[in-house]
């Protein structure tokens, strides 16, 4: 493990602006989303019906579940219906052409 807990996930060029990508980082499946020059990471399974959010729609900072329309803020993992944090959010950074995810 790295001293600052950030683990390389993918090359920066693999995640285009306004898109999402499901990746495996240190044995965890994490959904990455790129908005502008920032990358955000969240757990990818919707807590309601266990749907895969990577098959959902990304609009701005909001991911919409493909099964029943629940909306989550990709920056925080918060469900917009009740403002509860239902997804695990992961800190991400871009350095030296790679996207890193903090795994604690």
C-alpha positions in Angstrom: 0.0 0.0 0.0 1.2 3.5 -0.6 2.1 5.8 2.2 -0.7 8.3 1.5 -3.2 5.6 0.8 -3.8 6.6 -2.8 -3.6 3.7 -5.2 -3.3 4.0 -9.0 -6.5 3.0 -10.7 -6.3 3.9 -14.5 -4.5 6.1 -16.9 -6.0 9.6 -17.0 -6.8 9.2 -20.8 -9.2 6.3 -20.0 -11.8 8.6 -18.4 -13.1 11.3 -20.6 -14.8 14.5 -19.5 -18.5 13.8 -18.5 -18.1 10.0 -18.4 -18.1 7.3 -15.8 -16.0 4.1 -15.6 -16.2 1.1 -13.3 -12.8 0.1 -12.0 -11.3 -2.4 -9.6 -8.9 -0.7 -7.1 -7.3 -2.9 -4.5 -10.2 -5.4 -4.7 -12.9 -2.8 -4.5 -15.2 -1.9 -7.4 -15.4 1.8 -7.6 -17.3 4.0 -10.1 -15.2 6.9 -11.3 -16.7 10.0 -12.8 -14.9 12.9 -14.4 -16.3 16.4 -14.4 -13.9 19.0 -15.7 -10.4 18.5 -14.3 -11.8 16.6 -11.2 -12.4 12.9 -10.7 -14.8 11.5 -8.1 -15.3 8.0 -6.9 -18.3 6.2 -5.4 -19.5 2.7 -4.7 -21.3 1.5 -7.8 -24.3 -0.4 -6.4 -27.5 1.4 -5.7 -28.7 0.5 -2.2 -32.4 0.2 -3.1 -32.5 -2.6 -5.8 -28.8 -3.3 -6.0 -28.6 -1.9 -9.5 -25.3 -1.1 -11.2 -24.9 2.7 -11.2 -22.3 2.4 -14.0 -25.2 1.7 -16.3 -26.9 4.8 -15.2 -26.8 8.4 -16.5 -24.3 11.1 -15.4 -25.6 14.7 -15.7 -23.2 17.2 -14.1 -22.5 15.8 -10.6 -25.6 13.7 -10.5 -25.7 9.9 -11.2 -29.2 8.5 -11.9 -29.9 4.9 -11.1 -31.0 3.0 -14.3 -33.5 0.8 -12.4 -35.7 3.3 -10.6 -34.3 6.8 -11.0 -32.7 7.5 -7.6 -30.2 10.3 -7.9 -26.9 10.6 -6.1 -24.3 13.3 -5.9 -21.0 11.8 -7.2 -19.0 14.3 -5.0 -20.4 13.0 -1.7 -22.4 9.8 -2.3 -25.5 11.5 -1.0 -28.9 10.4 -2.1 -30.8 13.5 -3.3 -34.2 12.3 -2.0 -33.3 12.5 1.7 -29.7 13.9 1.8 -28.5 10.6 3.4 -25.0 9.4 2.5 -25.9 6.1 0.9 -22.9 5.5 -1.4 -19.3 5.3 -0.2 -17.4 8.3 -1.6 -13.7 7.9 -2.4 -11.2 10.7 -2.7 -9.5 10.8 -6.1 -6.6 12.7 -7.6 -4.8 13.0 -11.0 -1.1 12.9 -11.0 1.5 12.1 -13.7 -1.2 11.0 -16.1 -2.8 8.6 -13.8 -6.0 8.6 -11.7 -5.4 7.6 -8.0 -8.1 6.5 -5.5 -7.7 6.7 -1.8 -8.3 3.3 -0.2 -8.4 3.4 3.6 
